[in-house]
Amino acid sequence: MIFIDTDIFVIEKLFKNDNRYVVTNEFLNSDLTEKSTSIFNLFELLGIASFNLSTTDLKKLLKGFSEVYNIKILFPETSYASPDDFIEQLFDNVFEKITMKMSFSDALILSVAEEHSCSKFVTWNVKHFEGRTDIPVKTPEEMLTL
């Protein structure tokens, strides 16, 4: 499963004048199968978009996101014995990432991608993730040349 980071959707949705827009759009519309992102990425996108979109448009983005992008939304693993165990494990994983010099949101997102054994992590922010995971980290441009 290919994991797609928030920045890809931000550029595609909000920054059509960005010099990476054409490649980003081509990547998102390519024939890739098994695309995924996390619920945290979706809410990060919604938070960023909230400055530019109306509440109605935000609700449409939330409700239609997986269909518009033909993408699976991944959630943290919840098969723990109790809610306390779930929270403890989630934050243990996130803290481990933070000790590798990652922001909280990047650590949270990467933890979900790793839990789901994603095969690639696609982002324009390669330096935020590379060397901090066993998942190969690629740009959309690199993915299009594979």
MODELLER restraints for C-alpha pairs under 7 A, 6 or more apart:
rsr = mdl.restraints
at = mdl.atoms
rsr.add(forms.Gaussian(group=physical.xy_distance, feature=features.Distance(at['CA:1:A'], at['CA:34:A']), mean=4.97, stdev=0.5))
rsr.add(forms.Gaussian(group=physical.xy_distance, feature=features.Distance(at['CA:1:A'], at['CA:35:A']), mean=5.99, stdev=0.5))
rsr.add(forms.Gaussian(group=physical.xy_distance, feature=features.Distance(at['CA:1:A'], at['CA:36:A']), mean=6.66, stdev=0.5))
rsr.add(forms.Gaussian(group=physical.xy_distance, feature=features.Distance(at['CA:1:A'], at['CA:118:A']), mean=4.79, stdev=0.5))
rsr.add(forms.Gaussian(group=physical.xy_distance, feature=features.Distance(at['CA:1:A'], at['CA:119:A']), mean=5.38, stdev=0.5))
rsr.add(forms.Gaussian(group=physical.xy_distance, feature=features.Distance(at['CA:2:A'], at['CA:34:A']), mean=6.19, stdev=0.5))
rsr.add(forms.Gaussian(group=physical.xy_distance, feature=features.Distance(at['CA:2:A'], at['CA:35:A']), mean=4.92, stdev=0.5))
rsr.add(forms.Gaussian(group=physical.xy_distance, feature=features.Distance(at['CA:2:A'], at['CA:36:A']), mean=5.87, stdev=0.5))
rsr.add(forms.Gaussian(group=physical.xy_distance, feature=features.Distance(at['CA:2:A'], at['CA:118:A']), mean=5.76, stdev=0.5))
rsr.add(forms.Gaussian(group=physical.xy_distance, feature=features.Distance(at['CA:2:A'], at['CA:119:A']), mean=5.68, stdev=0.5))
rsr.add(forms.Gaussian(group=physical.xy_distance, feature=features.Distance(at['CA:2:A'], at['CA:120:A']), mean=4.91, stdev=0.5))
rsr.add(forms.Gaussian(group=physical.xy_distance, feature=features.Distance(at['CA:2:A'], at['CA:121:A']), mean=6.16, stdev=0.5))
rsr.add(forms.Gaussian(group=physical.xy_distance, feature=features.Distance(at['CA:3:A'], at['CA:35:A']), mean=6.13, stdev=0.5))
rsr.add(forms.Gaussian(group=physical.xy_distance, feature=features.Distance(at['CA:3:A'], at['CA:36:A']), mean=4.77, stdev=0.5))
rsr.add(forms.Gaussian(group=physical.xy_distance, feature=features.Distance(at['CA:3:A'], at['CA:37:A']), mean=5.27, stdev=0.5))
rsr.add(forms.Gaussian(group=physical.xy_distance, feature=features.Distance(at['CA:3:A'], at['CA:113:A']), mean=6.51, stdev=0.5))
rsr.add(forms.Gaussian(group=physical.xy_distance, feature=features.Distance(at['CA:3:A'], at['CA:118:A']), mean=6.17, stdev=0.5))
rsr.add(forms.Gaussian(group=physical.xy_distance, feature=features.Distance(at['CA:3:A'], at['CA:120:A']), mean=6.01, stdev=0.5))
rsr.add(forms.Gaussian(group=physical.xy_distance, feature=features.Distance(at['CA:3:A'], at['CA:121:A']), mean=4.77, stdev=0.5))
rsr.add(forms.Gaussian(group=physical.xy_distance, feature=features.Distance(at['CA:3:A'], at['CA:122:A']), mean=6.05, stdev=0.5))
rsr.add(forms.Gaussian(group=physical.xy_distance, feature=features.Distance(at['CA:4:A'], at['CA:36:A']), mean=6.05, stdev=0.5))
rsr.add(forms.Gaussian(group=physical.xy_distance, feature=features.Distance(at['CA:4:A'], at['CA:37:A']), mean=5.21, stdev=0.5))
rsr.add(forms.Gaussian(group=physical.xy_distance, feature=features.Distance(at['CA:4:A'], at['CA:121:A']), mean=6.04, stdev=0.5))
rsr.add(forms.Gaussian(group=physical.xy_distance, feature=features.Distance(at['CA:4:A'], at['CA:122:A']), mean=4.88, stdev=0.5))
rsr.add(forms.Gaussian(group=physical.xy_distance, feature=features.Distance(at['CA:4:A'], at['CA:123:A']), mean=6.43, stdev=0.5))
rsr.add(forms.Gaussian(group=physical.xy_distance, feature=features.Distance(at['CA:5:A'], at['CA:37:A']), mean=6.56, stdev=0.5))
rsr.add(forms.Gaussian(group=physical.xy_distance, feature=features.Distance(at['CA:5:A'], at['CA:41:A']), mean=6.61, stdev=0.5))
rsr.add(forms.Gaussian(group=physical.xy_distance, feature=features.Distance(at['CA:5:A'], at['CA:122:A']), mean=6.03, stdev=0.5))
rsr.add(forms.Gaussian(group=physical.xy_distance, feature=features.Distance(at['CA:5:A'], at['CA:123:A']), mean=5.22, stdev=0.5))
rsr.add(forms.Gaussian(group=physical.xy_distance, feature=features.Distance(at['CA:6:A'], at['CA:41:A']), mean=5.16, stdev=0.5))
rsr.add(forms.Gaussian(group=physical.xy_distance, feature=features.Distance(at['CA:6:A'], at['CA:44:A']), mean=6.93, stdev=0.5))
rsr.add(forms.Gaussian(group=physical.xy_distance, feature=features.Distance(at['CA:6:A'], at['CA:45:A']), mean=6.12, stdev=0.5))
rsr.add(forms.Gaussian(group=physical.xy_distance, feature=features.Distance(at['CA:7:A'], at['CA:123:A']), mean=6.59, stdev=0.5))
rsr.add(forms.Gaussian(group=physical.xy_distance, feature=features.Distance(at['CA:7:A'], at['CA:124:A']), mean=6.73, stdev=0.5))
rsr.add(forms.Gaussian(group=physical.xy_distance, feature=features.Distance(at['CA:8:A'], at['CA:24:A']), mean=6.32, stdev=0.5))
rsr.add(forms.Gaussian(group=physical.xy_distance, feature=features.Distance(at['CA:8:A'], at['CA:123:A']), mean=6.38, stdev=0.5))
rsr.add(forms.Gaussian(group=physical.xy_distance, feature=features.Distance(at['CA:10:A'], at['CA:45:A']), mean=6.32, stdev=0.5))
rsr.add(forms.Gaussian(group=physical.xy_distance, feature=features.Distance(at['CA:11:A'], at['CA:18:A']), mean=6.89, stdev=0.5))
rsr.add(forms.Gaussian(group=physical.xy_distance, feature=features.Distance(at['CA:11:A'], at['CA:21:A']), mean=6.06, stdev=0.5))
rsr.add(forms.Gaussian(group=physical.xy_distance, feature=features.Distance(at['CA:12:A'], at['CA:21:A']), mean=6.09, stdev=0.5))
rsr.add(forms.Gaussian(group=physical.xy_distance, feature=features.Distance(at['CA:12:A'], at['CA:24:A']), mean=6.42, stdev=0.5))
rsr.add(forms.Gaussian(group=physical.xy_distance, feature=features.Distance(at['CA:12:A'], at['CA:25:A']), mean=6.00, stdev=0.5))
rsr.add(forms.Gaussian(group=physical.xy_distance, feature=features.Distance(at['CA:23:A'], at['CA:140:A']), mean=6.78, stdev=0.5))
rsr.add(forms.Gaussian(group=physical.xy_distance, feature=features.Distance(at['CA:23:A'], at['CA:141:A']), mean=6.21, stdev=0.5))
rsr.add(forms.Gaussian(group=physical.xy_distance, feature=features.Distance(at['CA:24:A'], at['CA:140:A']), mean=6.11, stdev=0.5))
rsr.add(forms.Gaussian(group=physical.xy_distance, feature=features.Distance(at['CA:27:A'], at['CA:140:A']), mean=5.75, stdev=0.5))
rsr.add(forms.Gaussian(group=physical.xy_distance, feature=features.Distance(at['CA:27:A'], at['CA:144:A']), mean=6.33, stdev=0.5))
rsr.add(forms.Gaussian(group=physical.xy_distance, feature=features.Distance(at['CA:35:A'], at['CA:71:A']), mean=5.02, stdev=0.5))
rsr.add(forms.Gaussian(group=physical.xy_distance, feature=features.Distance(at['CA:35:A'], at['CA:72:A']), mean=6.26, stdev=0.5))
rsr.add(forms.Gaussian(group=physical.xy_distance, feature=features.Distance(at['CA:36:A'], at['CA:71:A']), mean=5.12, stdev=0.5))
rsr.add(forms.Gaussian(group=physical.xy_distance, feature=features.Distance(at['CA:36:A'], at['CA:72:A']), mean=4.57, stdev=0.5))
rsr.add(forms.Gaussian(group=physical.xy_distance, feature=features.Distance(at['CA:36:A'], at['CA:73:A']), mean=5.73, stdev=0.5))
rsr.add(forms.Gaussian(group=physical.xy_distance, feature=features.Distance(at['CA:36:A'], at['CA:74:A']), mean=6.73, stdev=0.5))
rsr.add(forms.Gaussian(group=physical.xy_distance, feature=features.Distance(at['CA:37:A'], at['CA:72:A']), mean=6.53, stdev=0.5))
rsr.add(forms.Gaussian(group=physical.xy_distance, feature=features.Distance(at['CA:37:A'], at['CA:73:A']), mean=5.23, stdev=0.5))
rsr.add(forms.Gaussian(group=physical.xy_distance, feature=features.Distance(at['CA:37:A'], at['CA:74:A']), mean=5.94, stdev=0.5))
rsr.add(forms.Gaussian(group=physical.xy_distance, feature=features.Distance(at['CA:38:A'], at['CA:73:A']), mean=5.15, stdev=0.5))
rsr.add(forms.Gaussian(group=physical.xy_distance, feature=features.Distance(at['CA:38:A'], at['CA:74:A']), mean=4.42, stdev=0.5))
rsr.add(forms.Gaussian(group=physical.xy_distance, feature=features.Distance(at['CA:38:A'], at['CA:75:A']), mean=5.93, stdev=0.5))
rsr.add(forms.Gaussian(group=physical.xy_distance, feature=features.Distance(at['CA:38:A'], at['CA:109:A']), mean=6.61, stdev=0.5))
rsr.add(forms.Gaussian(group=physical.xy_distance, feature=features.Distance(at['CA:38:A'], at['CA:112:A']), mean=6.74, stdev=0.5))
rsr.add(forms.Gaussian(group=physical.xy_distance, feature=features.Distance(at['CA:39:A'], at['CA:73:A']), mean=5.87, stdev=0.5))
rsr.add(forms.Gaussian(group=physical.xy_distance, feature=features.Distance(at['CA:39:A'], at['CA:74:A']), mean=5.99, stdev=0.5))
rsr.add(forms.Gaussian(group=physical.xy_distance, feature=features.Distance(at['CA:39:A'], at['CA:75:A']), mean=5.83, stdev=0.5))
rsr.add(forms.Gaussian(group=physical.xy_distance, feature=features.Distance(at['CA:40:A'], at['CA:109:A']), mean=6.37, stdev=0.5))
rsr.add(forms.Gaussian(group=physical.xy_distance, feature=features.Distance(at['CA:41:A'], at['CA:109:A']), mean=6.83, stdev=0.5))
rsr.add(forms.Gaussian(group=physical.xy_distance, feature=features.Distance(at['CA:46:A'], at['CA:58:A']), mean=6.57, stdev=0.5))
rsr.add(forms.Gaussian(group=physical.xy_distance, feature=features.Distance(at['CA:50:A'], at['CA:58:A']), mean=6.84, stdev=0.5))
rsr.add(forms.Gaussian(group=physical.xy_distance, feature=features.Distance(at['CA:66:A'], at['CA:72:A']), mean=6.11, stdev=0.5))
rsr.add(forms.Gaussian(group=physical.xy_distance, feature=features.Distance(at['CA:66:A'], at['CA:73:A']), mean=6.81, stdev=0.5))
rsr.add(forms.Gaussian(group=physical.xy_distance, feature=features.Distance(at['CA:75:A'], at['CA:112:A']), mean=6.77, stdev=0.5))
rsr.add(forms.Gaussian(group=physical.xy_distance, feature=features.Distance(at['CA:76:A'], at['CA:112:A']), mean=5.42, stdev=0.5))
rsr.add(forms.Gaussian(group=physical.xy_distance, feature=features.Distance(at['CA:77:A'], at['CA:115:A']), mean=6.92, stdev=0.5))
rsr.add(forms.Gaussian(group=physical.xy_distance, feature=features.Distance(at['CA:78:A'], at['CA:86:A']), mean=6.11, stdev=0.5))
rsr.add(forms.Gaussian(group=physical.xy_distance, feature=features.Distance(at['CA:80:A'], at['CA:86:A']), mean=5.44, stdev=0.5))
rsr.add(forms.Gaussian(group=physical.xy_distance, feature=features.Distance(at['CA:93:A'], at['CA:111:A']), mean=6.37, stdev=0.5))
rsr.add(forms.Gaussian(group=physical.xy_distance, feature=features.Distance(at['CA:94:A'], at['CA:107:A']), mean=5.21, stdev=0.5))
rsr.add(forms.Gaussian(group=physical.xy_distance, feature=features.Distance(at['CA:94:A'], at['CA:108:A']), mean=5.46, stdev=0.5))
rsr.add(forms.Gaussian(group=physical.xy_distance, feature=features.Distance(at['CA:94:A'], at['CA:111:A']), mean=6.42, stdev=0.5))
rsr.add(forms.Gaussian(group=physical.xy_distance, feature=features.Distance(at['CA:97:A'], at['CA:107:A']), mean=5.25, stdev=0.5))
rsr.add(forms.Gaussian(group=physical.xy_distance, feature=features.Distance(at['CA:98:A'], at['CA:104:A']), mean=6.59, stdev=0.5))
rsr.add(forms.Gaussian(group=physical.xy_distance, feature=features.Distance(at['CA:98:A'], at['CA:107:A']), mean=6.15, stdev=0.5))
rsr.add(forms.Gaussian(group=physical.xy_distance, feature=features.Distance(at['CA:100:A'], at['CA:132:A']), mean=6.63, stdev=0.5))
rsr.add(forms.Gaussian(group=physical.xy_distance, feature=features.Distance(at['CA:102:A'], at['CA:128:A']), mean=6.90, stdev=0.5))
rsr.add(forms.Gaussian(group=physical.xy_distance, feature=features.Distance(at['CA:118:A'], at['CA:135:A']), mean=6.95, stdev=0.5))
rsr.add(forms.Gaussian(group=physical.xy_distance, feature=features.Distance(at['CA:119:A'], at['CA:135:A']), mean=6.15, stdev=0.5))
rsr.add(forms.Gaussian(group=physical.xy_distance, feature=features.Distance(at['CA:120:A'], at['CA:135:A']), mean=5.64, stdev=0.5))
rsr.add(forms.Gaussian(group=physical.xy_distance, feature=features.Distance(at['CA:120:A'], at['CA:136:A']), mean=5.11, stdev=0.5))
rsr.add(forms.Gaussian(group=physical.xy_distance, feature=features.Distance(at['CA:120:A'], at['CA:137:A']), mean=6.02, stdev=0.5))
rsr.add(forms.Gaussian(group=physical.xy_distance, feature=features.Distance(at['CA:121:A'], at['CA:135:A']), mean=6.41, stdev=0.5))
rsr.add(forms.Gaussian(group=physical.xy_distance, feature=features.Distance(at['CA:121:A'], at['CA:136:A']), mean=6.16, stdev=0.5))
rsr.add(forms.Gaussian(group=physical.xy_distance, feature=features.Distance(at['CA:121:A'], at['CA:137:A']), mean=4.73, stdev=0.5))
rsr.add(forms.Gaussian(group=physical.xy_distance, feature=features.Distance(at['CA:121:A'], at['CA:138:A']), mean=6.17, stdev=0.5))
rsr.add(forms.Gaussian(group=physical.xy_distance, feature=features.Distance(at['CA:122:A'], at['CA:137:A']), mean=5.89, stdev=0.5))
rsr.add(forms.Gaussian(group=physical.xy_distance, feature=features.Distance(at['CA:122:A'], at['CA:138:A']), mean=4.91, stdev=0.5))
rsr.add(forms.Gaussian(group=physical.xy_distance, feature=features.Distance(at['CA:122:A'], at['CA:139:A']), mean=5.38, stdev=0.5))
rsr.add(forms.Gaussian(group=physical.xy_distance, feature=features.Distance(at['CA:122:A'], at['CA:140:A']), mean=6.20, stdev=0.5))
rsr.add(forms.Gaussian(group=physical.xy_distance, feature=features.Distance(at['CA:123:A'], at['CA:138:A']), mean=6.33, stdev=0.5))
rsr.add(forms.Gaussian(group=physical.xy_distance, feature=features.Distance(at['CA:123:A'], at['CA:139:A']), mean=5.14, stdev=0.5))
rsr.add(forms.Gaussian(group=physical.xy_distance, feature=features.Distance(at['CA:123:A'], at['CA:140:A']), mean=6.71, stdev=0.5))
rsr.add(forms.Gaussian(group=physical.xy_distance, feature=features.Distance(at['CA:124:A'], at['CA:139:A']), mean=5.20, stdev=0.5))
rsr.add(forms.Gaussian(group=physical.xy_distance, feature=features.Distance(at['CA:126:A'], at['CA:137:A']), mean=6.21, stdev=0.5))
rsr.add(forms.Gaussian(group=physical.xy_distance, feature=features.Distance(at['CA:126:A'], at['CA:138:A']), mean=6.64, stdev=0.5))
rsr.add(forms.Gaussian(group=physical.xy_distance, feature=features.Distance(at['CA:126:A'], at['CA:139:A']), mean=6.86, stdev=0.5))
rsr.add(forms.Gaussian(group=physical.xy_distance, feature=features.Distance(at['CA:129:A'], at['CA:137:A']), mean=6.91, stdev=0.5))
rsr.add(forms.Gaussian(group=physical.xy_distance, feature=features.Distance(at['CA:130:A'], at['CA:137:A']), mean=5.91, stdev=0.5))
